[in-house]
């Protein structure tokens, strides 16, 4: 479970930066949700990873 959360957080962080780049390249015409939604899930996964890590 801990390893899965770490992998998901890395993938979602990469998606966040890709979404932010897409919004910036399109001069703000694209929805900011392309960056905000993956970041929300990345924060949740990072929090879950830290909680699993502290239990050990």
C-alpha positions as CSV (number, residue, x, y, z in Angstrom):
1,X,0.0,0.0,0.0
2,X,2.8,2.4,0.9
3,X,4.6,1.8,-2.4
4,X,1.4,2.2,-4.4
5,X,0.7,5.6,-2.7
6,X,4.3,6.7,-3.4
7,X,4.0,5.8,-7.1
8,X,0.6,7.5,-7.4
9,X,1.9,10.6,-5.8
10,X,4.8,10.8,-8.2
11,X,2.6,10.2,-11.3
12,X,0.0,12.8,-10.1
13,X,2.7,15.4,-9.4
14,X,4.1,14.9,-13.0
15,X,0.5,15.3,-14.3
16,X,0.1,18.5,-12.3
17,X,3.2,20.1,-13.8
18,X,2.1,18.9,-17.3
19,X,-1.4,20.4,-16.7
20,X,0.1,23.7,-15.4
21,X,2.4,23.8,-18.5
22,X,-0.6,23.3,-20.8
23,X,-2.5,26.1,-19.1
24,X,0.4,28.4,-19.4
25,X,1.1,27.5,-23.1
26,X,-2.5,28.1,-24.0
27,X,-2.3,31.6,-22.4
28,X,-4.9,30.7,-19.8
29,X,-7.6,29.6,-22.4
30,X,-7.5,26.1,-20.9
31,X,-9.2,25.3,-17.7
32,X,-7.1,25.5,-14.5
33,X,-8.6,22.2,-13.5
34,X,-6.0,20.4,-15.6
35,X,-3.5,21.3,-12.9
36,X,-5.7,21.6,-9.8
37,X,-7.4,18.2,-9.9
38,X,-4.2,16.1,-10.1
39,X,-2.6,18.2,-7.4
40,X,-5.5,17.6,-5.1
41,X,-5.2,13.8,-5.6
42,X,-1.4,14.1,-5.2
43,X,-1.8,15.8,-1.9
44,X,-4.1,13.1,-0.7
45,X,-1.7,10.4,-1.8
46,X,1.2,12.1,-0.1
47,X,-0.7,12.4,3.1
48,X,-1.7,8.7,3.0
49,X,1.9,7.8,2.3
50,X,3.2,9.8,5.3
51,X,0.5,8.2,7.5
52,X,1.5,4.7,6.4
53,X,5.2,5.5,6.9
54,X,4.6,6.8,10.4
55,X,2.7,3.7,11.4
56,X,5.8,1.5,10.9
